[in-house]
Amino acid sequence: MMVGAYATAVMYTDWTAVILLLLTAAPLAVVVATAGFFIWRQKRQKG
């Protein structure tokens, strides 16, 4: 029984980490993508 409980706890921890990663990485990725898009657009207009 203990092994099953441990596996469940690990799985829960992994999903928590995934959710936290998404909550922090997703907005950061949006900011980076937006900045990159504007930089790319500026470079294309100058060219």
WOFEN-V777225 format. One record per residue. N is the residue number from 1. RES is the residue in three letters. NEAR is the number of other C-alpha atoms within 10 Angstrom. D_LAST is the distance of its C-alpha to the last C-alpha in Angstrom with 2 decimals. Layout:
n:res:near:d_last
N:RES:NEAR:D_LAST
N:RES:NEAR:D_LAST
//
This chain:
n:res:near:d_last
1:MET:5:66.07
2:MET:7:64.40
3:VAL:8:61.84
4:GLY:9:60.79
5:ALA:10:60.43
6:TYR:11:58.38
7:ALA:11:56.07
8:THR:12:55.67
9:ALA:12:54.90
10:VAL:12:52.27
11:MET:12:50.69
12:TYR:12:50.72
13:THR:12:49.16
14:ASP:12:46.42
15:TRP:12:45.63
16:THR:12:45.69
17:ALA:12:43.21
18:VAL:13:40.97
19:ILE:12:41.17
20:LEU:12:40.50
21:LEU:11:37.56
22:LEU:13:36.10
23:LEU:11:36.80
24:THR:11:35.01
25:ALA:13:32.26
26:ALA:12:31.25
27:PRO:11:30.25
28:LEU:12:28.51
29:ALA:12:26.57
30:VAL:11:25.62
31:VAL:12:24.40
32:VAL:12:22.39
33:ALA:12:20.91
34:THR:12:20.09
35:ALA:12:18.50
36:GLY:12:16.49
37:PHE:12:15.38
38:PHE:12:14.30
39:ILE:12:12.43
40:TRP:11:10.68
41:ARG:12:10.00
42:GLN:11:8.75
43:LYS:10:6.26
44:ARG:9:5.26
45:GLN:8:5.54
46:LYS:6:3.81
47:GLY:6:0.00
//
